[in-house]
Amino acid sequence: MCGIVGYAGKEQAAPILLDGLSKLEYRGYDSAGVCIYTQDGLKVAKAKGRLQNLSDMIDGGAALHGNIGIGHTRWATHGAPSDENSHPHMADGGKIVVVHNGIIENYLQLKEKLIRLGKTFKSETDTEVVANLVEYYYEDCHNFFAAVRQAISRIEGSYALAIVCADFPTTMIAVKKDSPLIFGFGKNGNFVASDVPAILKYTREVCYLNDGDMAVFSGDKVRFFNTAGDEITKEPEHITWEIDAAEKGGYKHFMLKEIFEQPRAFRDTISPRIKDGRVCLDDVSLTADYLKGLKKIYIVACGSAYYVGCLGKYILEKYCRIPVEPVLASEFRYSSPVLGQDTLVVIISQSGETADTLAALREAKSHGARTLAIVNVVGSAISKAADDVIYTWAGPEIAVATTKAYSTQLAVVYLMTLHFADLLGTISQEEYNAILGAVQQLPEQMQEILSPENIAEIQYYASKYFSHKDAFFIGRNVDSAVCLEGSLKLKEIAYIHSEAYAAGELKHGPISLIEQGTMVFTLATVPELFDKTMSNVKEVRARGASVLALTLQRYKEEIAKTVDNALFVPETHPMLQPSLTVLPLQIFAYYIAVMRGCDVDKPRNLAKSVTVE
């Protein structure tokens, strides 16, 4: 959600900012802009719509000459998408220009005060308040650093800010609270950005700003300060993944590339944590005594990560015998959850910066619960705040609709379950060995699903259903949880109204929505529930539904008696089957979206990293 890039150095800033912003398009945005310190002072250019509109306006950056600047891609919160509401925002007096990610919660009170003090506003945004507030203090003290510190002491909410001042042509100030911001140490200049891909082309040496941290920098030096205003030292971290990991690599879309990267990402996540036939979670400090004293595990997440949590309930409860409740992060704080030292809260987030999830983590800790985070980004806010962290090794995920992050989060749930069950003594050695062996076989089975023959078959069925306006996904047990993810993918990228139901719930209301030609995607991979699922299929077919089933090869003859169309996946241990059944659903949604002419990587109204509540 929104993207920031800032540069100060020896090169022309505008082309670097445009390039960096292009690497952040995956975050979702509706306008873009830059501010460059030129020989004529601070110059702002911004435009509604795609980044290309801005690039055309400034001739790819050539129209704005200068060696320091800030850029932004905006996802509308305060005020509709428009040129006026786009970032950067210049203060009333022209001295201060700001780009901002996050939400200023007390902006109305600040705005009213600033108007009384004589400041005028041109936009509907909360960000313009920051620019005018900094300028107000600057006009009083004529100290750029002090003015920014005074302003942020008055601001309530979340923010990542990059700020330039007309009187300081070589200096930029960046500060963050609850919104991600990194600093990049370059050879020909220094950077700030919302995410690593924006600056990876220019430097691999970065540091992650903590809440309250401020960076005051030019092209050849930087000073860091903490919340108290004390100068601190921050050591660079080296980014190891290659730049092509954030490029399409010949694929038409990032989403398709990331679908095909899942076997590798899954293997990278599990391999370092399996040693001599045992799961080794060396970084997790939970003991057998602690686990035996647990009364409950909450799994807290948003979107697809929450659906991983729904699967986690089935898997953890079956093998650990501890009650598990998946909860949407946006609801967790407001549901008065029963929390204490006998409660473990598992936090799942791809970015590690999801605002609702981070707030839920803090709520859990404030009530004495222990927290364990499953995240992809090292150094993210959630990874730093949690008591224990298990990193997924998915690599950068650029498409808004998650695929490999989902798969690697699920991989961690498998490992965590085996680790906990082993400590608790709730799993036999035979079952432990069987599941662990099956986990290690999953990457090869995932690769089998991604064969050209299987892709072609899924693409064929997508061509049969892409014109449907409604879709329903039904299944039982773990299949019902996978249905939630399959349905979400169709909504996210193909804009088809889609719902997912536990198949046994059809007769309690949803079946009234089935009519002639309605598309129903049925998952039937749970052996002991196959016959019951087929009974539900017969119910919807009797009412005119067009059913596409996804099941195991062993049911090929049996399912032909009930449905006309079916896809098949390799068979694994029943609790691990979701890792295989989700792939055809991702591919199915992808090809339907392509056939409907949708922007697969940047679906409308959605953002990759949701850093506001």
Summary of the structure (lengths in Angstrom):
residues: 613
radius of gyration: 25.6
end to end distance: 11.4
largest distance: 81.3
contacts: 2273
relative contact order: 0.09
helix: 42%
strand: 23%
